[in-house]
Every structure is written in C-alpha cells, then in structure tokens.
C-alpha cells in the first residue's frame, strides 16, 4: 500500500498527461504532491524525507514549467531528485555513524559494516545513473516517450536493481551476523 501511496503523484501525472497534456499534468503533480504530504502529516504527525524532497522539487520545477510555459523544467525533476538522493547516500558514507541504507534497513537485516558500505555505494551509483538516464531520454526523445519512461522505465529499472540487490544481499546474509554492522 505504501508503494502505491508513494507513486500516487507519478500515476496521476501520467494519466493526466495522456488526457490533457504536460501543463495540466504538471499542475496535477503539484497538487497530488501537496495532498500526499498533507495526508501523511495528518495520519502520522511527521514527514518523510522523500516526500518533502519530491514536494519541494515539484513545486520549484513544476512552478517554473507553468510560469515559463517550458516543459524542460518538469522533465528535469526526476534527475534532480535522483541526484539529491545520490548525494545524500554518498555523503552518508562519510558523515554520521552508518550509511543511509544501513539506517533504513539495519533494523530488518543483519550485515557486516563493509557490506552496508558497498550496498550504500551501489544505491549512490544507481541514483546517479537513473538521473543521468532521465536526462538522456529528455534530450533524445519526445515528451510522450519521456512520460512513458518516467513511469515504466524508471520503475522497471528500479525493480531490476532491487532484484539484483536481493541476490547480492543473499550472499551476505549468514547465520550468526549481529545487527549494527558487526559480524560475529
């Protein structure tokens, strides 16, 4: 259910684009992101970092798209978000006690510290790759292709990456491994 909640603005953007075009879809994406953050706050009395980063980016880039009537701004949004995440994951390698991926998943699985570090670097590279791939599609294909890539291509690439990550993790999930990155 959380997966669909997180995809809510993207799905509305996609459907609206197919019916009304890029500018109405951009307006709907802004409204859907505001609703998403508001609903999450109302329900949990807290914000999720991913929702806030997405909201701020869609407000700035979507606002510029509507104000300047230039679709390039909204097309850059996925790249900016992915590069922000790449930067955050990379910075967490050097700042704080544990990489972001260990903070996100460390309560659920036990891995040695070095594996957490490699996994975090993989996510950093993946986010950088996804952002760069988005720009490639933006500048080499038409808007219809980009919108399809934004929903299906990025989701497909993410699914493939998560599956590959699962195979990588399976090699390192051994009995007797303790939490907090320490192996026995």
Residue pairs with C-beta under 8 A, 6 or more apart in sequence:
4 11
5 36
5 40
6 50
6 51
7 155
8 32
8 35
8 36
9 29
9 32
9 33
9 36
9 54
9 58
10 29
10 150
10 151
11 151
12 25
12 28
12 29
12 32
13 25
13 26
13 28
13 29
13 32
13 147
13 150
14 25
14 147
14 150
14 151
16 24
16 25
16 28
16 29
17 24
17 25
17 147
18 147
22 65
22 71
22 74
22 143
22 147
23 65
23 66
23 69
23 71
25 147
26 62
26 65
26 66
26 71
26 74
27 62
27 66
29 58
29 62
29 74
30 58
30 59
30 62
30 63
33 51
33 54
33 55
33 58
33 59
34 55
36 51
36 55
37 47
37 51
37 52
37 55
40 46
40 47
40 48
40 51
41 47
53 81
53 84
53 85
54 81
57 77
57 80
57 81
57 84
58 74
58 77
61 73
61 74
61 76
61 77
61 80
62 73
62 74
62 77
64 70
64 73
65 71
65 72
65 73
65 74
71 143
72 138
75 134
75 138
75 143
75 146
76 135
76 138
78 130
78 131
78 134
78 150
78 154
79 131
79 132
79 134
79 135
79 138
80 131
81 131
82 127
82 128
82 130
82 131
82 134
83 127
83 128
83 131
85 123
85 127
86 124
86 125
86 127
86 128
86 131
88 100
89 99
89 100
89 101
89 120
89 121
89 123
89 124
89 127
90 121
90 124
92 98
92 99
92 100
92 103
92 120
93 99
93 117
93 120
93 121
93 124
96 103
98 106
98 116
98 180
98 181
99 116
99 117
99 119
99 120
100 120
100 123
101 116
101 119
101 120
101 123
102 111
102 113
102 116
102 119
102 120
102 181
106 116
106 179
106 180
106 181
107 179
109 169
109 173
110 173
110 177
110 178
110 179
111 119
111 169
111 172
111 173
111 177
111 181
112 172
112 177
112 181
112 182
112 183
113 181
113 182
115 172
116 181
119 165
119 168
119 169
122 165
122 168
126 161
130 154
130 157
130 158
133 153
133 157
134 149
134 150
134 154
137 145
137 146
137 149
137 153
138 146
141 149
174 183
176 183
176 184
177 183
177 184
178 184
